[in-house]
Amino acid sequence: MRRVSVLAMSLWMSVIPAAAERLPVRTYSTADGLAQDTVNRVVQDSLGFLWFCTDGGLSRYDGYRFTNFTKSDGLPSNQVVDLLEARDHTYWIATSAGLSHLDPAASPESGAGAGALDRIVTIPLGETDGENQVLSLAEEPDSAIMAGTVSGLFRLARNGTGWRADKIETTIPPALLEGVQFNRLVADGQGGFWWATRRAGLYHRGRDGLVSHLRATADTPSANIRGLSAEPDGTVWAAPRDGLIHVTRDGSSSELR
């Protein structure tokens, strides 16, 4: 998991043609209202708000001030590692102690308070601490939510008025399962997903459920994939500890060091 100890944001004030132009930079910290100075992930939602997943809670920035969400607001832990805005414009929050769902359009008192941001419900995934230590989130085409944890991959689907969590068979060899973490989940744009793991390398699950595997050797730098990005053309960039892996649409891969 990549962490940034101090949040630095580049603010584009104007464009002035000049050689070696220095861009204006302002640093934000807890002194400005940020929940904590260790930022694990930054996400911009469809409304333009910036969300910061920190070790001290979840911070939302509207361009003027921060609004923070912590355990006192219903989160199971203040260590927030990922955020997903679903297609229905609700938010899924991955923490070190559970997965939470925030519905801005619902109020715990009235059930329909427009703009309310205090509707946070935590949904258990498994029975162990590792199964509820969530690292990454993604949404499937049918609006089901994928959650990668320290101890497995889960799929959440609507079950009446609630959610049902099912653990997904990943085809990871038993010899590699112990200690595997699902660091990142990225949709491939065709109904499938890429999984970046710790110890087991890079996996792809197609829309038909077929799973393919790259970098199977355990405890090597290439088996620990920490970053993942899918391009519109279907290619994928993966970031292990020892360089970059580029995967083309036909499944072939190359390493850049």
KACOR-V848192 format. One line per field, one symbol per residue. ss: DSSP state (@ for helix, = for strand, . for the rest). psi: psi as a letter, one per 20 degrees, with the letter a starting at -180 (. if undefined). burial: 1 if it has 16 or more other C-alpha atoms within 10 Angstrom, else 0. A space follows every 50 residues. Layout:
# KACOR-V848192
ss = ???
psi = ???
burial = ???
This chain:
# KACOR-V848192
ss = ...=..====..............====.@@@......======.....= ====..=====....====.@@@......======.....=====..=== ==.................====......@@@.======.....=====. .========..======......@@@@...=======.....======.. .====.....====......@@@...====.....====....====... ..====.
psi = ppqohpppppoohroopqplppqppppqahhiiqhqiophqpppaiiiqp poorijappppjigrppqpahijiqiqiopiqpporhjkrppoprijrpq ppohjqphghikopipkjnpppoqgairghijnphqqrprhjjqppopah lrpqppqpncibqppppppijpqhhigpipqnhqppqjikjaqqpprphj bpqporhjippqpqmipqkqhiinohqpppqhjirppqnaikbqppprhj iqqqpp.
burial = 00000010000000000000000000001000111111111110000001 11111111111000010111000111111111111100001111111111 11111110000000001111111111000111111111110001111111 11111110000010101001010001100111111111000111111111 11111100001011110101111111111100001111110001111000 0000000
